[in-house]
Amino acid sequence: MGQYHKVLQVVGYQNSGKTTLMEQLIIQAEKDGYRVAAIKHHGHGGMPNNDQSKDSARHEKAGAIITAVEGDGMLRMSIHQQEWSLATILAIYENFDIDLVLVEGYKKEKFPKIVILQLEEDFSLLKSLENIICVLYWPTYTGPACTQFPAFSIDDSQQYMAFLRKEMGQNHAAQ
């Protein structure tokens, strides 16, 4: 209990590539020797269905030792209660021997974030979110250039993964 876990969020609108990026991060973190847990937020209303469970299964297949999906008060660990906050789920994860928790979604939380921009209107995320560490943008993104955060093309995985490996590794040696 009380063990420090690095938490890193991946946020963006629906179908922006969050789950694919989560897979890449999980695979890389596992290669780097980290024990990884993953949490997916189903933020589009309703309880998680098989599609969200498929995303959680993708996290597991990528190497996450613990996975969960939450939506409409249901945490897909077969535990029901009125509502699940990210803080409550992270408290449960404190009981496991992990180094890194990767979170897909929960835009309003204050953990370090990777923001994915796909369309011009997605730029509004950069104005409404806190603790952004970098931005990944699709070729379809035609909005303003992002100059206040490190920004990488989603097609240049070598460059952004080098940056994110450093971010995932911060504080790992101190544990």
C-alpha positions as CSV (number, residue, x, y, z in Angstrom):
1,M,0.0,0.0,0.0
2,G,1.1,3.6,-0.6
3,Q,3.6,2.5,-3.3
4,Y,4.3,5.2,-5.9
5,H,3.0,4.5,-9.3
6,K,3.7,6.7,-12.3
7,V,0.5,7.6,-14.0
8,L,0.3,8.8,-17.6
9,Q,-2.9,9.6,-19.5
10,V,-3.7,9.2,-23.2
11,V,-6.6,11.5,-24.2
12,G,-8.4,12.5,-27.4
13,Y,-11.7,12.3,-29.0
14,Q,-13.4,9.0,-30.1
15,N,-11.5,7.0,-32.8
16,S,-8.4,9.2,-32.6
17,G,-6.0,6.3,-31.9
18,K,-5.9,6.2,-28.1
19,T,-6.1,2.4,-27.8
20,T,-3.4,1.9,-30.5
21,L,-1.1,4.4,-28.7
22,M,-1.8,2.6,-25.4
23,E,-0.7,-0.7,-26.9
24,Q,2.5,0.9,-28.2
25,L,3.2,2.4,-24.7
26,I,2.5,-0.9,-22.9
27,I,4.7,-2.9,-25.3
28,Q,7.6,-0.4,-24.9
29,A,7.2,-0.1,-21.1
30,E,7.2,-3.9,-20.8
31,K,10.4,-4.1,-23.0
32,D,12.0,-1.5,-20.7
33,G,11.2,-3.8,-17.7
34,Y,8.2,-2.0,-16.2
35,R,5.2,-3.8,-14.8
36,V,2.2,-1.9,-16.4
37,A,-1.4,-1.6,-15.5
38,A,-4.0,0.0,-17.9
39,I,-7.3,1.7,-17.3
40,K,-9.8,2.7,-20.0
41,H,-12.6,5.2,-19.4
42,H,-15.7,4.6,-21.5
43,G,-16.8,8.2,-21.6
44,H,-19.6,7.9,-24.1
45,G,-22.4,6.9,-21.8
46,G,-23.6,3.5,-20.7
47,M,-21.9,0.6,-19.2
48,P,-18.8,-0.9,-21.0
49,N,-19.9,-3.3,-23.7
50,N,-17.9,-5.8,-25.7
51,D,-16.2,-3.1,-27.8
52,Q,-14.7,-1.5,-24.7
53,S,-13.8,-4.9,-23.3
54,K,-12.0,-5.6,-26.6
55,D,-9.9,-2.5,-26.0
56,S,-9.1,-3.7,-22.5
57,A,-8.2,-7.1,-24.0
58,R,-5.9,-5.3,-26.4
59,H,-4.2,-3.7,-23.4
60,E,-3.8,-7.1,-21.8
61,K,-2.5,-8.7,-25.0
62,A,0.1,-5.8,-25.3
63,G,1.5,-6.8,-21.9
64,A,-0.5,-5.0,-19.2
65,I,-0.6,-7.1,-16.0
66,I,-3.8,-5.4,-14.8
67,T,-6.6,-4.0,-17.0
68,A,-9.9,-2.3,-16.3
69,V,-12.6,-0.4,-18.2
70,E,-15.0,1.9,-16.5
71,G,-18.2,3.5,-17.7
72,D,-21.5,4.6,-16.2
73,G,-20.5,3.5,-12.7
74,M,-19.4,0.0,-13.8
75,L,-15.8,-1.1,-13.4
76,R,-15.2,-4.1,-15.6
77,M,-13.7,-6.2,-12.8
78,S,-17.3,-7.3,-12.0
79,I,-17.5,-4.7,-9.1
80,H,-20.5,-2.4,-9.0
81,Q,-21.0,0.8,-7.1
82,Q,-22.6,4.1,-7.6
83,E,-19.6,5.7,-9.4
84,W,-15.9,5.0,-10.0
85,S,-13.5,7.9,-9.8
86,L,-10.1,7.6,-11.2
87,A,-8.7,8.1,-7.7
88,T,-10.7,5.1,-6.4
89,I,-9.5,2.8,-9.2
90,L,-5.9,4.0,-8.7
91,A,-6.3,3.2,-4.9
92,I,-7.3,-0.4,-5.9
93,Y,-4.2,-0.6,-8.1
94,E,-2.0,0.4,-5.2
95,N,-2.4,-3.2,-3.9
96,F,-0.5,-4.6,-6.9
97,D,3.2,-4.6,-7.7
98,I,3.3,-2.3,-10.7
99,D,5.5,0.5,-11.9
100,L,3.4,2.4,-14.3
101,V,-0.4,3.0,-14.8
102,L,-1.4,4.0,-18.3
103,V,-4.9,5.7,-18.4
104,E,-7.0,5.9,-21.6
105,G,-9.4,8.8,-21.2
106,Y,-10.5,10.8,-18.1
107,K,-9.7,14.1,-19.9
108,K,-10.5,16.2,-16.8
109,E,-8.0,14.5,-14.4
110,K,-4.8,16.2,-13.6
111,F,-2.2,13.5,-14.4
112,P,0.4,14.0,-17.2
113,K,-1.3,13.7,-20.6
114,I,-0.6,12.9,-24.1
115,V,-3.2,14.6,-26.3
116,I,-4.1,13.2,-29.7
117,L,-5.4,15.7,-32.3
118,Q,-7.2,14.4,-35.4
119,L,-9.4,17.2,-36.6
120,E,-9.1,21.0,-36.5
121,E,-11.8,21.3,-33.8
122,D,-9.8,19.0,-31.5
123,F,-7.5,22.0,-30.9
124,S,-10.0,23.1,-28.2
125,L,-8.6,20.2,-26.0
126,L,-5.3,22.1,-25.6
127,K,-7.2,25.0,-24.0
128,S,-9.3,22.9,-21.7
129,L,-6.9,20.3,-20.4
130,E,-4.3,20.4,-17.6
131,N,-0.8,18.9,-17.4
132,I,-0.2,18.2,-21.1
133,I,3.2,16.8,-21.7
134,C,3.0,16.4,-25.5
135,V,0.7,16.4,-28.5
136,L,0.4,13.8,-31.3
137,Y,-1.3,15.0,-34.4
138,W,-2.8,13.1,-37.4
139,P,-2.2,14.2,-41.0
140,T,-6.0,15.0,-41.0
141,Y,-5.4,17.7,-38.3
142,T,-5.5,21.1,-40.0
143,G,-5.8,23.3,-36.9
144,P,-3.3,25.8,-35.5
145,A,0.3,24.6,-35.0
146,C,1.0,23.5,-31.4
147,T,3.9,25.5,-30.1
148,Q,3.4,25.4,-26.3
149,F,4.0,21.6,-26.0
150,P,6.3,19.1,-27.7
151,A,4.3,18.0,-30.8
152,F,4.9,14.9,-33.0
153,S,3.2,13.5,-36.1
154,I,1.3,10.3,-35.2
155,D,3.2,8.8,-38.2
156,D,6.6,9.4,-36.5
157,S,6.4,6.8,-33.8
158,Q,10.2,6.6,-33.4
159,Q,10.4,10.2,-32.4
160,Y,7.4,10.4,-30.0
161,M,8.2,7.0,-28.5
162,A,11.8,8.2,-27.6
163,F,10.2,11.2,-25.9
164,L,7.6,9.1,-24.1
165,R,10.1,6.4,-23.0
166,K,11.8,9.2,-21.0
167,E,8.5,10.3,-19.5
168,M,7.5,6.8,-18.6
169,G,10.9,6.2,-16.9
170,Q,10.8,9.3,-14.7
171,N,10.9,8.4,-11.0
172,H,11.2,4.6,-11.8
173,A,14.7,4.4,-10.5
174,A,13.7,6.0,-7.2
175,Q,11.2,3.3,-6.4
